[in-house]
Amino acid sequence: LIDEVPKIISKSSLLSKVSIRSYKDYQSSETSTEPLETSSAGSSESASVTAVLPNEIEKPVDTNEEWPNIAWLVTFPNSGDDFTIRLLQEVSQTTTASNYGNELGPRHSTIPHVSYSDSGPYRNNDLPFPEHYIVSKTFCANTCINCHAPFIHENWEFLHSCAEGYHVLDDSGKTIVRYDPWIVKKAVHLMRNPLDNIVARFVWANTRNHQLPEKDWKYKNNRDGLAQWCRELNDEFAKTEKRWVIPEIATNAVTVPCFGAFHQYAYWHNKIFEIFEQNDIEAITVHYDDYSSDMETTAKKLCDFLNLPFTHQPPKFLLEDYERFFSKDDIPKISAFFKAVSSQHTWVELRRYLPLSPIWDDTFATLGSVVSPYYGNWPAIALLMSFPNSGTFFITHLVQKASGTATATNYANELGPRYYIIPNVAHSKDGPFRASKRPFPKSYILTKTHCGGYCSQYTECSPKSYIETAEKYIQKCTSGGKFKNDVKIIEGDDILVTKYNQNEAKKLCHLIRNPFDNIVARFHYAFKKHRLLGDTDKWNFTYDKQGFRKWCQLSDSLFTAEEVQMYPPDVFAAAQSVPCHGEFYQYVQWHNHAFQTARQLAIPSSVFHYEDNYYDMENTASQLFAFLELPPNIGVMPEFHYNVGGYLDHYSDDEINAIISFIKLIGSQETVQYMERYFIHN
């Protein structure tokens, strides 16, 4: 019940006055309404939501219509942003922009159409606007040169930091502003040799701070000065990394000069690749050093990507080489450290600069395994397919506690406030979503889905709502929901309907619970939910056998006319002897479709019975772990609370026999085969 509170609150008090659009509407841009089926109980009646994909957001009404589309130039500080901006302006003879209006100085008041919106970005000069895209410089997060591990950010926070900058005030001051990152259609990711980049940052700080008398800057502008600065940074990072991120970084990397600064560099580029991939931002990577090796090709690559004219000669370029600031012994250590803490995307781009030594590569191999669960790519997705109230919560809890690794869910809205503190929370902007801070498993992450879930018949869910094809069912297996606001849950926040590609699923875990117990559990869940919502007028059932039977009687009487039309005659006739026959129909149809999904997707699948956790939890967990390729050394098992007698006493003997016959009548061969164990009744 506690686990359900965040979504119950969000669906009642936050979402009572909004409407819904289905996922199909995203593709057709037509408006329609249908229930959102993302709750663990499958109830669709308790919330309706406004669902708009981020890439459908139109240009805000308060923006300057003279401006073309925005493209980011994302650059770690001192990576060559100034030269890149100058290059684009000179070859195209068009203007560029920046998130940082304060850099314009007095020119801010003289440039026409200086800002895209009140929150930026800001035009750099009065050259003509490009026809298609104007590139705007952004450092995103982590621009501080002496900051320590608190530079760690969640993906949503990092994305929004890329749209953050400064607005110039009339009194020559500045204020922090942020525009909507979804207006950005393209991005140029600028990278520089990390050795040169960190030294360039040091040289820049040296020059700047020596010009400011109030700054106590004690470092010389040479190798010795850099070495002193690095030693002091390492001492600070060794203290703070353990508290803020991963202790093994501080423990294993103390021999790497400036490991904190290099870690910050790698982390920044890891995040850039992640947010571009997760938010479908079209991007290219450009290397600063390529201006030296092939200026013509690099400049043309930029112009082609940004649809800019290439009509003038590029400016002259001089590449400064700072490798002399590091000893020959330092470079292999730095290279191995980078390989360990970089994501796959980042390392592919960096290895051109960083020769590896087998000795140091082996030294940091263990560090990579520690860092990758936090910064690396998601493992493959293994769907945990369960009819609502079949024991999903216990199975995911078992995997997390016994393996020490994270699970995932299609329903970010169920995470409540936890969504905003879990690192690398989203596989993509449409899910699935990491459900805890535990490290990622290496091979497969168990991902909760109800494949749409089914609505409670008593709460006005008719056969038209729950009778569906296997094709529609499969589509719902990768559907879910998340809060529209990526920063925090706010009153009145909408829930976006999410859907990722079904081909992302690489394995299926099919969870089955005794049908007699499962339907009673659905009544128990509905009872708790409606009582929490204060719905005592409509929900006047007692939490016992009598309450359940009354619930069934009322449910069975709601949609007789529709059932006559939609049930085959023999099914309708058999249903009249089955209490809660709409619930049992949904249950059987759901499992029929689950078996068909496994065949249609042609991926490995395995069936698990909820009750087996009571009779032999260790063996059940071992089979599940083997299927998910989790380590066989199972840790502490959670307690399993189970009503050994089940809820058969909620049904009469005749009703039990009628239910068994009903399941055999409408169940597929596989469904009936796996249900046989529950049909023992004398």
Buried (B, 14 or more C-beta within 10 A) or exposed (E): EEEBEBBBBBBBEBBEEBEBBBBEBBEEEEEEEBBBBBBBBBBBBBBBBBBBBBEEEEBEEEBBEEBBBBBBBBBBBBBBBEBBBBBBBBBBBBBBBBBBBBBBEEBBEEBEEBBBBEBBBBBBBEBEBBEEBBBBBBBBBBBEBEBBBEBBBBBBBBBBBBBBBBBBEEEEEBEEBBBBBBBBBBBBBBBBBBBBBBBBBBBEBBEEBEEEEEEEBEBEBEBEBBBEBBEEBBEBBBEBBBEEBBEBBBEBBEEBBBBBBBBBBBBBBBBBBBBBBBBEBEBBBBBBBBBBEEBEEBBBBBBEBBBBEBEEEBBEBEBEEBEEBBEEEBBBBBBBBBBBBBBEBBBEBBBEBBEBBEEBBEBBEEBBBBBBBBBBBBBBBBBBBBBBBBBBBBBBBBBBBBBBBBBBBBBBBBBBEBBBEBBBBBBBBBBBBBBBEBBBBBEBBBBBBBBBBBBBBBBEBBBEBBBBEBEEBBBBBBBBBBBBBBEEBEEEBBBBBBBBEBEBBBBBBBBBBBBBBBBBBBBBBBBBBBBBBEBEEEBEBEEEEEBBBBBBEEBBEBBEEBBEEBBEEEBBEBBEBBBBBBBBBBBBBBBBBBBBBBEEBEBEBBBBBBBBBBEEBEEBBBBBBEBBBBEEEBEEEBEBEBEEEBBBEBBEEEBBBBBBEBBBBBBBEBBBEBBEEBBEEE
